[in-house]
Amino acid sequence: MKEIKKRLTVRSPFPEKEFESLLSKGTELRFKPRTPIVGPGVADDRIFLIKKGLACGVYRAKGREHTIYFAFPGDIIGSTAGLCLGKPTSISIETFTNTVVTAIPIQEVIRMAAASTEFMVWVIEWFLMQLYVIESKCIILTGDALERYDALVKQRNELLRQAPIRAIASYLGIAENSLSRLRSPKYQLVRKKKP
């Protein structure tokens, strides 16, 4: 839990007593690999704190799968359509591995924020961090396949060790075989030799 709290710290540390209180308001859920936490068409007003495992947000259209984001232990995810508007989501939140989450109704988070200025500051900073994550993804996705891959290595290297290649390729918007070539030791060696 120490590592999860550390990951939840942006500028302000996650308030200690609020951390335990927030977890106590949730329900622990366990998911097998390739299982939806929230499926498309479902209105869900809970946030999910990833305690163990790896999940992603996926959008499917015209027979193609588009990976929107990844979530690791210490990340908080949820359906923005459900959380903000009470509407069904278009994005499926799915697991890659055996995953454990704590599901917390957004109303509990709002009540805690109303009761604690310290917690409210943390919530605001967390939401601002989510905007930064969106901006970072825009930076990753500019340029050609090599530039996208290099930006991902620089900003989210843990993805390359933990996420399936098809999901990483989908996230980067490139073909799996192109990503395999970019990741190959032979290709990396050639790149290092170039002046």
N, C-alpha and C positions, 0 to 999 in steps of 0.2 A: 504493500500500500504506500510505502514511502516513495517509491519510484513513480507511482501514479500521481501522488500529490505534487511531486516535483514537476512532472509533465504538465500538470494543470496550472502551474505558476507562470504567469506572463510577466508583468512587472511587479504586481503585488502578489505576495504569497497567498495561496488558498487559505482562508481563515481556518485555523485548527478545529475549533468547536463546530463550525458550520460544516466542515467536511464530514465529520461523523454524523451530524444531524441530517445532512443531505442523503447520505447512504442509507440511514435508517428509514427514510421516507420512500425508498425504492424497493423493488423486488428483483432478486437475482434470477437471471434467466440463462440457460445453457443451450447452445446451438451446435449442431454438427456442421461439418464443412458443406458449403454450397447450399445453405439454408437461408431463406429470407428472415431477417429480423422484422422488417416492414416491407410488405409486398406492394407492387404498383396497384393503384386503385383503392388503397386503404388509407383512411384518415386516422392518424395516430398522434396524440398530443403528449407523447412522452419523449424525454431525452434519454439517451443510452450512453452510459459511461462504460467504455471498454475496459474490463479488468484483465482479460487474458484473450489472446488470439488476434485475428486480423479480419477486418471487414472492409467493404467498399460500397460506394454508391454507384448503381448501374442504371443507365437509361437504354431501353431497347426500342429501336425504330427501324422499320423496313427490313426486318430480319437481321439487323446488325446490333451488336452489343457495344455500348460506349461506357467505359469506366470513367466516372466523374471525379471520384476522390477515393482515398484510402484512409482507414482508421486503425490506429495501433493502441495498445494498452495506455490508458491515460487520456485518450481522446474522447470527446463527447460528440455524439452524432444524433441525428433525428431528421424527421421529415419536416422541412421548413413550411411546406403547404399545410401540414397538420398542426404544427406548432403555432404558426402565425395566423392562419385563416380557418383552421378546422376543416380543411378540404383534403380530399384524397391526393396522394402523392403520385407523380409520374415516374419517380425514381425509386427503384428497389434497393433496399439496404440489405446486403447479403454477406455471409461469412465465407472465408477461404479455408479456415482451419476450425478445429474445435474452439469455440469462443464463449466466453463468459461475460455478461454485461449486467449492470444494474440499471433497471428501467425506472425512471422517476417522472411522475406527471409534472408537466410544466407549471401547473398551478402551485405545486409545492415550492418550486424554484422561485416563483413570483412572490409567494408569501414570505419566504425566507429573505428575499431581497428587500421587501417592504419593512421587515423587522430588524435588519442589520445593515447599517451604512457600509461597513467593511465588506460584507458579502455583495452588496450592490455595486461597489467599486470593482470587485473582482468580476462580476457578471458583465459589466460594461467593458472592461479590459478584455475579457474573453471574446465578446462579440466583435470588438475591434480587431482582435487577432484573427478572427475568421475572415474579415475583409482583407487582411494582409495575406492570408493563405490563398484567397481568390486571386489577388494581384500576383502572387508568386507563381501560381499556375499559369497565368497569362504570359509571364516571362518565359516559363518553361516551354510553352506551346508556340512561341514565335521562332521563326527560322526553319532550316531544313531538318531532316531526320537526325543528322549528327549533332547539330546544335541543340535540338530538343533533348537528345540523350545526354549530352554533356551537362546541360542545365539540371537535368534530373539527378545525375550523379552528384553534382555540387550541392543541390538543395535537399534531396530526399534519398540519399544513398541507401538507407535501410530498406527501401522498396525493392531494390535489386536483389537483396538477399532473401526477402520474405514473400514477395508476391509472385504469383505465376506469370510466366512470360507473356501469355495471351492478354492478361489484364494490364500489364505494363505497356504492351504495344497499343492496346486500346486507349489507355490513358494518354499516350503520346501521339496518338493518331497516325501510327505507322504500321506497316505490315509486320507480322511475327517474324518472317524470314529476314526482313531488314534489321529488326532488333537483334536477332540471333547473330547476324553478321557483325553488327556494331559491338556486341558483347564478347565476341570470340577473342581468345588470347592472341591468335595470329593477327587479327586486324588491329588490336591494341598495340602489338609490337611494331607493326608497320607505321602506325601513327607516331609512336615515340621516336622512331628513326628519322621521321621527316623534320627538316630544319624549321 
